[in-house]
Amino acid sequence: MRNLFLISLFSALLLQPAVAQGTAKQKAACEKDSHRLCASEEPDAIAVEKCLKANMKALSPACRRQFSGKRR
């Protein structure tokens, strides 16, 4: 189940142009945040993505960068 969720989340993140060329480390940046903030939305990747965006201020800096397109 967890692997299905991660695949779904990574697929949703790939829809973001800035993330499309991201590394596995960059794609995984939101895993903890998604479990912490959006567990009730799993495994629906689109719902998780919407939830993460709705909780932007509560995201870790690494995850927030995935949505803003900034890399460090």
Backbone as a printed PyTorch tensor [residue, N CA C, xyz], in Angstrom:
tensor([[[  0.8300,  -1.1920,   0.0000],
         [  0.0000,   0.0000,   0.0000],
         [  0.8710,   1.2500,   0.0000]],

        [[  1.9130,   1.2500,   0.8290],
         [  2.7990,   2.4100,   0.9080],
         [  3.4930,   2.6450,  -0.4320]],

        [[  3.9390,   1.5520,  -1.0660],
         [  4.6030,   1.6990,  -2.3640],
         [  3.6450,   2.2670,  -3.4010]],

        [[  2.4060,   1.8440,  -3.3710],
         [  1.4000,   2.3700,  -4.2990],
         [  1.2170,   3.8640,  -4.0600]],

        [[  1.1640,   4.2560,  -2.7910],
         [  1.0300,   5.6770,  -2.4780],
         [  2.2250,   6.4620,  -3.0040]],

        [[  3.4350,   5.9600,  -2.7470],
         [  4.6320,   6.6830,  -3.1890],
         [  4.6730,   6.8210,  -4.7050]],

        [[  4.3070,   5.7730,  -5.4110],
         [  4.2630,   5.8430,  -6.8690],
         [  3.2320,   6.8760,  -7.3060]],

        [[  2.0810,   6.8790,  -6.6510],
         [  1.0400,   7.8510,  -6.9820],
         [  1.4970,   9.2740,  -6.6920]],

        [[  2.1360,   9.4680,  -5.5340],
         [  2.6180,  10.7990,  -5.1790],
         [  3.6760,  11.2690,  -6.1650]],

        [[  4.6170,  10.4090,  -6.4930],
         [  5.6620,  10.7930,  -7.4270],
         [  5.0680,  11.1210,  -8.7890]],

        [[  4.0560,  10.3620,  -9.2000],
         [  3.3910,  10.6430, -10.4710],
         [  2.7180,  12.0040, -10.4470]],

        [[  2.0630,  12.3270,  -9.3450],
         [  1.4100,  13.6350,  -9.2250],
         [  2.4420,  14.7510,  -9.2430]],

        [[  3.5510,  14.5360,  -8.5540],
         [  4.5930,  15.5560,  -8.5380],
         [  5.2160,  15.7360,  -9.9120]],

        [[  5.2400,  14.6650, -10.6790],
         [  5.8040,  14.7650, -12.0210],
         [  4.9710,  15.6630, -12.9180]],

        [[  3.7110,  15.8660, -12.5570],
         [  2.8700,  16.7650, -13.3350],
         [  3.3380,  18.2050, -13.2000]],

        [[  4.0930,  18.4870, -12.1550],
         [  4.6580,  19.8100, -11.9520],
         [  5.8900,  19.9380, -12.8450]],

        [[  5.9480,  20.8960, -13.7710],
         [  7.0880,  21.0180, -14.6800],
         [  8.4260,  21.1070, -13.9680]],

        [[  8.4990,  21.8010, -12.8570],
         [  9.7700,  21.9590, -12.1480],
         [ 10.2620,  20.6460, -11.5690]],

        [[  9.3640,  19.7270, -11.3120],
         [  9.7330,  18.4650, -10.6940],
         [  9.9870,  17.3840, -11.7370]],

        [[  9.5460,  17.5980, -12.9390],
         [  9.6210,  16.5710, -13.9770],
         [ 11.0250,  16.0210, -14.1520]],

        [[ 12.0420,  16.8470, -13.9720],
         [ 13.4150,  16.3940, -14.1260],
         [ 14.0790,  16.1240, -12.7840]],

        [[ 13.2890,  16.0500, -11.7130],
         [ 13.8280,  15.9070, -10.3710],
         [ 14.4470,  14.5500, -10.1090]],

        [[ 15.3140,  14.5280,  -9.1160],
         [ 15.9250,  13.2830,  -8.6880],
         [ 14.9830,  12.5540,  -7.7400]],

        [[ 15.3170,  11.3200,  -7.4420],
         [ 14.5050,  10.5500,  -6.4960],
         [ 14.4890,  11.2480,  -5.1380]],

        [[ 15.6060,  11.8530,  -4.7440],
         [ 15.6840,  12.5730,  -3.4690],
         [ 14.7240,  13.7530,  -3.4690]],

        [[ 14.6640,  14.4760,  -4.5700],
         [ 13.7620,  15.6180,  -4.6630],
         [ 12.3050,  15.1730,  -4.6470]],

        [[ 12.0120,  14.1090,  -5.3470],
         [ 10.6320,  13.6060,  -5.3940],
         [ 10.1780,  13.0930,  -4.0330]],

        [[ 11.1260,  12.5490,  -3.2830],
         [ 10.7990,  11.9950,  -1.9720],
         [ 10.7370,  13.0690,  -0.8850]],

        [[ 11.0390,  14.3100,  -1.2260],
         [ 11.0910,  15.3910,  -0.2350],
         [  9.7760,  15.5740,   0.5070]],

        [[  8.6810,  15.1750,  -0.1060],
         [  7.3740,  15.4200,   0.4980],
         [  6.7840,  14.1990,   1.1950]],

        [[  7.4860,  13.1030,   1.2220],
         [  6.9180,  11.8830,   1.7970],
         [  6.4870,  12.0620,   3.2520]],

        [[  7.3550,  12.5740,   4.1010],
         [  7.0160,  12.7360,   5.5170],
         [  5.8850,  13.7410,   5.6910]],

        [[  5.9390,  14.8300,   4.9290],
         [  4.8770,  15.8310,   5.0220],
         [  3.5390,  15.2440,   4.6010]],

        [[  3.5430,  14.4340,   3.5670],
         [  2.2750,  13.8640,   3.1060],
         [  1.6880,  12.9120,   4.1370]],

        [[  2.5420,  12.1370,   4.7890],
         [  2.0490,  11.2390,   5.8440],
         [  1.5610,  12.0290,   7.0500]],

        [[  2.2510,  13.0970,   7.3750],
         [  1.9220,  13.9010,   8.5510],
         [  0.6610,  14.7290,   8.3360]],

        [[  0.5420,  15.3270,   7.1560],
         [ -0.5410,  16.2810,   6.9180],
         [ -1.7080,  15.7290,   6.1010]],

        [[ -1.4430,  14.7250,   5.2890],
         [ -2.4450,  14.3130,   4.2970],
         [ -2.7210,  12.8140,   4.2870]],

        [[ -2.4850,  12.1560,   5.3940],
         [ -2.6730,  10.7030,   5.4490],
         [ -4.0900,  10.2860,   5.0700]],

        [[ -5.0570,  11.1170,   5.3880],
         [ -6.4460,  10.7660,   5.0810],
         [ -6.7330,  10.7960,   3.5820]],

        [[ -5.8580,  11.4080,   2.8200],
         [ -6.0450,  11.5010,   1.3690],
         [ -5.3590,  10.3590,   0.6120]],

        [[ -4.4840,   9.6190,   1.2850],
         [ -3.7540,   8.5290,   0.6400],
         [ -4.6940,   7.4030,   0.2720]],

        [[ -4.5280,   6.7180,  -0.8270],
         [ -3.4660,   6.8020,  -1.8170],
         [ -3.8090,   7.6760,  -3.0310]],

        [[ -4.8010,   8.5270,  -2.9350],
         [ -5.2090,   9.3780,  -4.0570],
         [ -4.1740,  10.4890,  -4.2610]],

        [[ -3.3020,  10.3250,  -5.2460],
         [ -2.1870,  11.2430,  -5.4580],
         [ -2.6490,  12.6710,  -5.7310]],

        [[ -3.7230,  12.8320,  -6.4500],
         [ -4.2220,  14.1730,  -6.7570],
         [ -4.7200,  14.8440,  -5.4870]],

        [[ -5.4360,  14.0870,  -4.6640],
         [ -5.9230,  14.6380,  -3.3910],
         [ -4.7610,  14.9710,  -2.4640]],

        [[ -3.7340,  14.1260,  -2.4530],
         [ -2.5540,  14.4000,  -1.6250],
         [ -1.8680,  15.6700,  -2.1010]],

        [[ -1.7190,  15.8150,  -3.3940],
         [ -1.0870,  17.0180,  -3.9420],
         [ -1.8790,  18.2690,  -3.5420]],

        [[ -3.1950,  18.2160,  -3.6680],
         [ -4.0420,  19.3540,  -3.2780],
         [ -3.8890,  19.6430,  -1.7880]],

        [[ -3.8400,  18.5940,  -0.9880],
         [ -3.6830,  18.7470,   0.4570],
         [ -2.3430,  19.4000,   0.7860]],

        [[ -1.2780,  18.9360,   0.1370],
         [  0.0350,  19.5190,   0.3850],
         [  0.0450,  20.9970,   0.0090]],

        [[ -0.5530,  21.3260,  -1.1270],
         [ -0.6080,  22.7220,  -1.5550],
         [ -1.4250,  23.5630,  -0.5700]],

        [[ -2.4870,  22.9920,  -0.0360],
         [ -3.3270,  23.7110,   0.9240],
         [ -2.6030,  23.9290,   2.2530]],

        [[ -1.6040,  23.1000,   2.5180],
         [ -0.8410,  23.1920,   3.7590],
         [  0.5740,  23.7160,   3.5190]],

        [[  0.7400,  24.5300,   2.4980],
         [  2.0590,  24.9940,   2.0800],
         [  2.8870,  25.5580,   3.2390]],

        [[  2.2660,  26.3260,   4.1170],
         [  3.0170,  26.9350,   5.2260],
         [  3.5280,  25.9010,   6.2200]],

        [[  2.9000,  24.7400,   6.2750],
         [  3.2950,  23.7030,   7.2230],
         [  4.2860,  22.7030,   6.6220]],

        [[  4.5780,  22.8260,   5.3370],
         [  5.4860,  21.8910,   4.6830],
         [  6.9310,  22.1340,   5.0930]],

        [[  7.7090,  21.0850,   5.0040],
         [  9.1460,  21.2380,   5.2330],
         [  9.7060,  22.0930,   4.0980]],

        [[ 10.8120,  22.7660,   4.3360],
         [ 11.4030,  23.5840,   3.2720],
         [ 11.6950,  22.7770,   2.0010]],

        [[ 12.1660,  21.5460,   2.1620],
         [ 12.4860,  20.7240,   0.9930],
         [ 11.2400,  20.4210,   0.1680]],

        [[ 10.1530,  20.1160,   0.8290],
         [  8.9040,  19.8330,   0.1150],
         [  8.3500,  21.0970,  -0.5230]],

        [[  8.3870,  22.1840,   0.2140],
         [  7.8870,  23.4590,  -0.3200],
         [  8.6100,  23.8250,  -1.6210]],

        [[  9.9120,  23.5550,  -1.6630],
         [ 10.6800,  23.8490,  -2.8820],
         [ 10.1890,  23.0340,  -4.0690]],

        [[  9.6700,  21.8470,  -3.8230],
         [  9.1700,  21.0160,  -4.9250],
         [  8.0000,  21.6890,  -5.6310]],

        [[  7.2180,  22.4310,  -4.8830],
         [  6.0810,  23.1130,  -5.4620],
         [  6.4410,  24.4810,  -6.0190]],

        [[  7.4810,  25.0850,  -5.4820],
         [  7.8700,  26.4130,  -5.9670],
         [  8.8480,  26.3150,  -7.1390]],

        [[  9.4250,  25.1320,  -7.3310],
         [ 10.3550,  24.9450,  -8.4390],
         [ 11.7770,  25.3540,  -8.1110]],

        [[ 12.0360,  25.7970,  -6.8880],
         [ 13.3910,  26.1980,  -6.4860],
         [ 14.1500,  24.9760,  -6.0190]],

        [[ 15.4200,  24.9240,  -6.3710],
         [ 16.2780,  23.8070,  -5.9770],
         [ 17.4440,  24.3300,  -5.1580]],

        [[ 17.8300,  23.5510,  -4.1570],
         [ 19.0180,  23.8580,  -3.3710],
         [ 19.8140,  22.6260,  -3.1880]]])
